[in-house]
Amino acid sequence: MKKNQSIGIILLGIGVFFIYWAQTHSPKNLGKVIGNAFSGSYTMSEFSYYTCLGLGIAIGLYGILKLMKKA
């Protein structure tokens, strides 16, 4: 496996994790907010939710570009 492919896979995995983390700790879904409060889990603020979501998308797209690069 080429260096760009391995870095691309790692970056794509990190991006997917950030998106997953943002979705599971979302301040938007009232049911999840209440569930997180009872289970002791963390609910993000709206700013950190959008920051984490945007960062995950950007890292994931960069990982896809690295995977598609030939050299």
Secondary structure as UniProt FT lines:
FT   HELIX           3..24
FT   HELIX           30..39
FT   HELIX           46..68
//
